[in-house]
Amino acid sequence: MGLEGRVSAIRSLVQLGLIQVYEELDREVESLAGRKHSRKASQRPCWRGGSNPGTVALAGQRVPVRVPRVRGRGGEVRLSSYDALHQGTELDETLFRRVLYGISCRNYEAAAEAIPGAIGLSRSTVSRKFIKASAAKLRELQERDLSEHDIVAIFLDGKSFSEDELVLGIGVTIRGEKVLLGFVESATENTAVITGFLRSLQDRGLDTSEGVLVVIDGSRGFRSAVKKAFRKTVLIQRCQWHKRENVVRHLPKGEQSLWRSRLQKAYERPTYDEAKEALENLLEELEEINQSAAASLREGLEETLTLHKLGVFSRIGLSLKTTNCIESTFGQVE
Protein backbone atom coordinates (compact mmCIF):
# COMPACT_ATOMS: atom_id res chain seq x y z
CA MET A 1 0.00 0.00 0.00
CA GLY A 2 1.01 3.63 -0.40
CA LEU A 3 3.75 4.54 2.04
CA GLU A 4 2.32 8.01 2.57
CA GLY A 5 -1.24 6.71 2.64
CA ARG A 6 -0.87 4.44 5.62
CA VAL A 7 -1.17 6.98 8.38
CA SER A 8 -4.44 5.62 9.73
CA ALA A 9 -2.86 2.22 10.07
CA ILE A 10 0.34 3.66 11.56
CA ARG A 11 -1.56 5.57 14.21
CA SER A 12 -3.53 2.50 15.18
CA LEU A 13 -0.54 0.17 15.02
CA VAL A 14 1.43 2.40 17.37
CA GLN A 15 -1.33 2.11 19.94
CA LEU A 16 -1.49 -1.63 19.41
CA GLY A 17 2.28 -1.85 19.71
CA LEU A 18 2.13 -0.07 23.06
CA ILE A 19 -0.01 -2.90 24.40
CA GLN A 20 2.81 -5.29 23.62
CA VAL A 21 5.47 -2.90 24.92
CA TYR A 22 3.89 -2.73 28.37
CA GLU A 23 3.35 -6.48 28.32
CA GLU A 24 7.07 -6.98 27.64
CA LEU A 25 8.12 -4.57 30.40
CA ASP A 26 5.71 -6.08 32.93
CA ARG A 27 6.92 -9.58 32.10
CA GLU A 28 10.53 -8.67 32.93
CA VAL A 29 9.61 -6.74 36.06
CA GLU A 30 7.60 -9.72 37.29
CA SER A 31 10.54 -12.06 36.65
CA LEU A 32 12.79 -9.80 38.74
CA ALA A 33 10.49 -8.62 41.51
CA GLY A 34 7.62 -11.08 41.46
CA ARG A 35 3.95 -10.39 41.00
CA LYS A 36 2.66 -7.05 42.15
CA HIS A 37 1.24 -7.12 45.72
CA SER A 38 2.34 -10.73 46.13
CA ARG A 39 3.40 -11.69 49.68
CA LYS A 40 6.31 -13.68 48.24
CA ALA A 41 7.61 -10.60 46.39
CA SER A 42 9.25 -9.39 49.62
CA GLN A 43 11.50 -12.47 49.58
CA ARG A 44 13.07 -11.55 46.22
CA PRO A 45 16.39 -9.69 45.86
CA CYS A 46 14.70 -6.97 43.76
CA TRP A 47 11.67 -4.78 44.32
CA ARG A 48 9.53 -2.31 42.39
CA GLY A 49 10.34 1.40 42.64
CA GLY A 50 7.74 3.41 40.76
CA SER A 51 8.39 4.51 37.18
CA ASN A 52 10.31 6.97 35.03
CA PRO A 53 9.44 8.64 31.70
CA GLY A 54 11.01 7.02 28.65
CA THR A 55 10.52 6.42 24.95
CA VAL A 56 10.34 3.41 22.67
CA ALA A 57 10.80 3.19 18.91
CA LEU A 58 7.58 2.16 17.19
CA ALA A 59 6.91 2.44 13.46
CA GLY A 60 9.81 4.81 12.90
CA GLN A 61 8.87 7.29 15.60
CA ARG A 62 9.56 7.95 19.27
CA VAL A 63 6.60 7.15 21.49
CA PRO A 64 6.58 8.21 25.19
CA VAL A 65 6.02 5.50 27.81
CA ARG A 66 6.24 5.08 31.56
CA VAL A 67 9.13 2.72 32.33
CA PRO A 68 8.76 0.72 35.54
CA ARG A 69 11.73 0.94 37.92
CA VAL A 70 13.28 -2.07 39.61
CA ARG A 71 15.78 -1.69 42.44
CA GLY A 72 18.08 -4.21 44.09
CA ARG A 73 20.58 -4.18 46.90
CA GLY A 74 23.18 -2.81 44.49
CA GLY A 75 20.92 0.00 43.23
CA GLU A 76 18.93 0.47 40.02
CA VAL A 77 18.39 -2.64 37.87
CA ARG A 78 18.25 -1.94 34.13
CA LEU A 79 15.50 -3.62 32.14
CA SER A 80 16.95 -5.36 29.10
CA SER A 81 13.51 -5.32 27.43
CA TYR A 82 13.37 -1.53 27.70
CA ASP A 83 16.89 -1.14 26.28
CA ALA A 84 15.89 -3.20 23.23
CA LEU A 85 12.58 -1.40 22.76
CA HIS A 86 14.20 2.01 23.22
CA GLN A 87 16.75 1.29 20.50
CA GLY A 88 14.21 -0.21 18.10
CA THR A 89 14.76 -1.54 14.58
CA GLU A 90 14.00 -0.42 11.06
CA LEU A 91 10.43 -0.82 9.87
CA ASP A 92 10.01 -4.15 8.14
CA GLU A 93 8.22 -3.16 4.93
CA THR A 94 7.25 -6.72 3.96
CA LEU A 95 5.69 -7.42 7.34
CA PHE A 96 3.91 -4.09 7.29
CA ARG A 97 2.38 -4.91 3.93
CA ARG A 98 1.13 -8.19 5.40
CA VAL A 99 -0.50 -6.26 8.21
CA LEU A 100 -2.38 -3.96 5.85
CA TYR A 101 -3.30 -6.80 3.52
CA GLY A 102 -4.84 -8.60 6.47
CA ILE A 103 -6.80 -5.49 7.41
CA SER A 104 -8.10 -4.92 3.89
CA CYS A 105 -9.24 -8.56 3.76
CA ARG A 106 -10.78 -8.25 7.25
CA ASN A 107 -8.49 -11.00 8.47
CA TYR A 108 -7.84 -9.07 11.65
CA GLU A 109 -6.13 -11.79 13.65
CA ALA A 110 -3.66 -12.51 10.84
CA ALA A 111 -2.96 -8.78 10.64
CA ALA A 112 -2.46 -8.58 14.40
CA GLU A 113 0.02 -11.45 14.34
CA ALA A 114 2.17 -9.49 11.89
CA ILE A 115 2.07 -6.18 13.78
CA PRO A 116 4.90 -6.75 16.28
CA GLY A 117 7.39 -7.74 13.58
CA ALA A 118 6.33 -4.80 11.45
CA ILE A 119 7.10 -2.27 14.17
CA GLY A 120 10.31 -3.81 15.46
CA LEU A 121 9.13 -6.11 18.24
CA SER A 122 10.01 -9.78 18.50
CA ARG A 123 7.27 -11.89 16.93
CA SER A 124 8.22 -14.82 19.14
CA THR A 125 6.94 -12.95 22.21
CA VAL A 126 3.49 -12.24 20.85
CA SER A 127 0.82 -13.72 23.09
CA ARG A 128 -2.63 -14.85 22.06
CA LYS A 129 -3.99 -12.19 24.41
CA PHE A 130 -2.20 -9.49 22.44
CA ILE A 131 -3.34 -10.90 19.10
CA LYS A 132 -6.98 -10.99 20.19
CA ALA A 133 -6.82 -7.52 21.71
CA SER A 134 -5.18 -5.93 18.67
CA ALA A 135 -7.46 -7.76 16.24
CA ALA A 136 -10.41 -6.34 18.15
CA LYS A 137 -8.94 -2.83 17.84
CA LEU A 138 -8.48 -3.21 14.09
CA ARG A 139 -12.04 -4.46 13.72
CA GLU A 140 -13.27 -1.54 15.81
CA LEU A 141 -11.45 0.94 13.59
CA GLN A 142 -12.69 -0.41 10.27
CA GLU A 143 -16.23 -1.44 11.26
CA ARG A 144 -17.23 1.09 13.94
CA ASP A 145 -20.58 2.89 13.77
CA LEU A 146 -20.34 6.34 12.15
CA SER A 147 -23.93 7.44 12.80
CA GLU A 148 -22.99 9.43 15.92
CA HIS A 149 -20.92 11.85 13.83
CA ASP A 150 -22.62 14.76 12.04
CA ILE A 151 -20.24 14.83 9.08
CA VAL A 152 -20.43 17.94 6.88
CA ALA A 153 -17.17 17.58 4.93
CA ILE A 154 -14.98 14.71 3.80
CA PHE A 155 -11.36 14.76 2.67
CA LEU A 156 -10.59 11.95 0.24
CA ASP A 157 -7.13 11.19 -1.08
CA GLY A 158 -4.81 8.36 -2.02
CA LYS A 159 -1.07 7.77 -1.86
CA SER A 160 1.02 5.32 -3.83
CA PHE A 161 3.88 3.01 -3.03
CA SER A 162 5.16 0.87 -5.87
CA GLU A 163 2.06 -0.66 -7.45
CA ASP A 164 -0.20 -0.24 -4.42
CA GLU A 165 -2.57 2.57 -3.52
CA LEU A 166 -4.21 3.34 -0.19
CA VAL A 167 -7.28 5.55 -0.24
CA LEU A 168 -8.06 7.31 3.03
CA GLY A 169 -11.18 9.21 4.11
CA ILE A 170 -11.26 11.79 6.90
CA GLY A 171 -14.53 13.41 7.93
CA VAL A 172 -15.10 16.81 9.55
CA THR A 173 -18.08 17.23 11.88
CA ILE A 174 -20.32 20.27 12.22
CA ARG A 175 -18.25 21.14 15.32
CA GLY A 176 -14.98 21.05 13.37
CA GLU A 177 -13.72 17.73 14.73
CA LYS A 178 -11.74 15.42 12.44
CA VAL A 179 -12.80 11.77 12.30
CA LEU A 180 -10.90 9.00 10.55
CA LEU A 181 -13.65 7.28 8.56
CA GLY A 182 -11.65 4.39 7.11
CA PHE A 183 -9.34 3.30 4.33
CA VAL A 184 -9.25 0.86 1.45
CA GLU A 185 -6.52 -0.70 -0.66
CA SER A 186 -6.66 -0.27 -4.41
CA ALA A 187 -4.14 -0.91 -7.18
CA THR A 188 -5.07 2.49 -8.63
CA GLU A 189 -7.59 5.23 -7.86
CA ASN A 190 -10.21 2.81 -9.16
CA THR A 191 -13.75 4.23 -9.42
CA ALA A 192 -15.46 0.94 -8.59
CA VAL A 193 -13.28 0.29 -5.53
CA ILE A 194 -13.67 3.82 -4.17
CA THR A 195 -17.42 3.82 -4.82
CA GLY A 196 -17.69 0.60 -2.84
CA PHE A 197 -15.59 2.11 -0.05
CA LEU A 198 -17.80 5.20 0.20
CA ARG A 199 -20.96 3.10 0.21
CA SER A 200 -19.49 0.95 2.98
CA LEU A 201 -19.13 4.14 5.04
CA GLN A 202 -22.82 4.79 4.44
CA ASP A 203 -23.64 1.25 5.52
CA ARG A 204 -21.77 2.02 8.76
CA GLY A 205 -23.99 5.02 9.44
CA LEU A 206 -22.41 7.91 7.53
CA ASP A 207 -25.38 10.20 6.78
CA THR A 208 -25.05 12.60 3.84
CA SER A 209 -28.77 13.15 3.30
CA GLU A 210 -28.53 16.83 4.31
CA GLY A 211 -25.54 17.41 2.07
CA VAL A 212 -21.79 16.97 2.31
CA LEU A 213 -18.78 18.77 0.89
CA VAL A 214 -16.09 16.42 -0.44
CA VAL A 215 -12.58 17.81 -0.93
CA ILE A 216 -10.52 15.92 -3.54
CA ASP A 217 -7.35 16.52 -5.54
CA GLY A 218 -9.06 16.41 -8.93
CA SER A 219 -8.70 12.72 -9.76
CA ARG A 220 -11.38 11.62 -12.19
CA GLY A 221 -11.68 8.31 -10.38
CA PHE A 222 -12.40 10.08 -7.11
CA ARG A 223 -14.87 12.50 -8.67
CA SER A 224 -16.82 9.77 -10.42
CA ALA A 225 -16.92 7.60 -7.29
CA VAL A 226 -18.09 10.49 -5.10
CA LYS A 227 -20.88 11.35 -7.56
CA LYS A 228 -22.02 7.72 -7.75
CA ALA A 229 -21.98 7.11 -4.01
CA PHE A 230 -23.48 10.40 -2.77
CA ARG A 231 -25.47 11.42 -5.86
CA LYS A 232 -27.35 14.72 -5.42
CA THR A 233 -26.32 15.28 -1.81
CA VAL A 234 -22.69 16.13 -2.58
CA LEU A 235 -20.76 19.25 -3.54
CA ILE A 236 -17.16 18.85 -4.67
CA GLN A 237 -14.35 21.22 -3.77
CA ARG A 238 -11.30 20.62 -5.94
CA CYS A 239 -8.05 21.22 -4.10
CA GLN A 240 -6.74 24.66 -5.09
CA TRP A 241 -3.17 23.71 -4.24
CA HIS A 242 -3.23 20.73 -6.63
CA LYS A 243 -4.84 22.85 -9.34
CA ARG A 244 -2.19 25.55 -8.98
CA GLU A 245 0.69 23.06 -9.11
CA ASN A 246 -0.83 21.22 -12.07
CA VAL A 247 -0.94 24.49 -13.99
CA VAL A 248 2.57 25.76 -13.20
CA ARG A 249 4.28 22.48 -14.01
CA HIS A 250 3.50 23.20 -17.70
CA LEU A 251 5.49 26.44 -17.52
CA PRO A 252 9.28 27.03 -17.70
CA LYS A 253 10.93 26.79 -14.29
CA GLY A 254 11.91 30.44 -14.37
CA GLU A 255 8.26 31.48 -14.62
CA GLN A 256 6.71 29.02 -12.18
CA SER A 257 7.24 31.04 -9.00
CA LEU A 258 5.58 34.16 -10.48
CA TRP A 259 2.55 32.25 -11.79
CA ARG A 260 2.21 30.30 -8.58
CA SER A 261 1.95 33.60 -6.70
CA ARG A 262 -0.53 35.08 -9.20
CA LEU A 263 -2.80 32.06 -9.08
CA GLN A 264 -2.67 32.04 -5.30
CA LYS A 265 -3.70 35.70 -5.12
CA ALA A 266 -6.58 35.09 -7.54
CA TYR A 267 -7.92 32.23 -5.42
CA GLU A 268 -7.66 34.37 -2.28
CA ARG A 269 -10.22 36.88 -3.56
CA PRO A 270 -13.08 36.74 -1.03
CA THR A 271 -16.11 36.44 -3.35
CA TYR A 272 -16.96 34.11 -6.22
CA ASP A 273 -17.29 36.92 -8.78
CA GLU A 274 -13.93 38.45 -7.85
CA ALA A 275 -12.07 35.14 -7.81
CA LYS A 276 -13.67 33.98 -11.07
CA GLU A 277 -12.80 37.25 -12.84
CA ALA A 278 -9.19 37.14 -11.63
CA LEU A 279 -8.76 33.53 -12.73
CA GLU A 280 -10.34 34.18 -16.14
CA ASN A 281 -7.90 37.05 -16.70
CA LEU A 282 -5.01 34.71 -15.95
CA LEU A 283 -6.57 32.11 -18.24
CA GLU A 284 -6.59 34.60 -21.14
CA GLU A 285 -2.90 35.29 -20.60
CA LEU A 286 -2.03 31.61 -20.46
CA GLU A 287 -3.92 30.91 -23.69
CA GLU A 288 -1.53 33.27 -25.47
CA ILE A 289 1.70 31.85 -24.03
CA ASN A 290 1.05 28.21 -23.08
CA GLN A 291 -1.96 26.22 -24.27
CA SER A 292 -1.18 23.25 -22.00
CA ALA A 293 -1.16 25.40 -18.85
CA ALA A 294 -4.36 27.12 -19.98
CA ALA A 295 -6.11 23.79 -20.53
CA SER A 296 -5.01 22.63 -17.11
CA LEU A 297 -6.47 25.73 -15.43
CA ARG A 298 -9.70 25.56 -17.43
CA GLU A 299 -10.37 21.89 -16.56
CA GLY A 300 -12.62 21.67 -13.50
CA LEU A 301 -12.11 25.34 -12.66
CA GLU A 302 -15.65 25.80 -11.30
CA GLU A 303 -15.19 23.03 -8.75
CA THR A 304 -12.13 24.80 -7.32
CA LEU A 305 -14.48 27.70 -6.45
CA THR A 306 -17.23 25.78 -4.66
CA LEU A 307 -16.50 27.42 -1.29
CA HIS A 308 -16.63 30.83 -2.99
CA LYS A 309 -20.05 29.95 -4.48
CA LEU A 310 -21.33 28.94 -1.06
CA GLY A 311 -20.22 32.29 0.33
CA VAL A 312 -18.08 30.72 3.07
CA PHE A 313 -14.59 31.02 1.61
CA SER A 314 -13.53 33.93 3.83
CA ARG A 315 -14.58 32.02 6.97
CA ILE A 316 -13.56 28.41 6.35
CA GLY A 317 -11.61 28.52 3.12
CA LEU A 318 -8.28 28.19 4.90
CA SER A 319 -9.29 24.75 6.20
CA LEU A 320 -11.28 23.41 3.26
CA LYS A 321 -9.79 24.88 0.08
CA THR A 322 -7.09 22.18 -0.13
CA THR A 323 -6.55 18.58 0.91
CA ASN A 324 -3.90 19.73 3.43
CA CYS A 325 -5.97 18.29 6.26
CA ILE A 326 -5.39 14.79 4.97
CA GLU A 327 -1.90 15.59 3.67
CA SER A 328 -0.77 16.47 7.21
CA THR A 329 -1.92 13.03 8.24
CA PHE A 330 0.00 11.42 5.41
CA GLY A 331 3.06 13.46 6.36
CA GLN A 332 3.23 11.79 9.77
CA VAL A 333 3.69 8.45 8.05
CA GLU A 334 6.59 9.82 5.99
Buried (B, 14 or more C-beta within 10 A) or exposed (E): BBBBBBBBBBBBBBBBBBBBBBBBBBEBBBEBBBEEEEEEBEEEEBBBBEEEEBBBBBBBBEBEBEBBBBBBEEEEBEBEBBEBBBEBEEBBEEBBBBBBBBBBEEBBBBBBBBBBBBBBBBEEEBEEEBBEBBBBBBBEBBEBEBEEBEBBBBBBBBBBBEEBBBBBBBBBBEEEEBBBBBBBBBEBBBBEBBBBBBBBBBEBEBEBEEEBBBBBBBBEBBBBBBBBBBEEEBBBBBBBBBBBBBBBEBBEEEEBEEBBEBBEEBBBBEEBEEBBEBBEEBBEEBBEEBEEBBBBBBBBBEBBBBBBBBEEBEEBBEBBBBBBBBBEBBEEBE
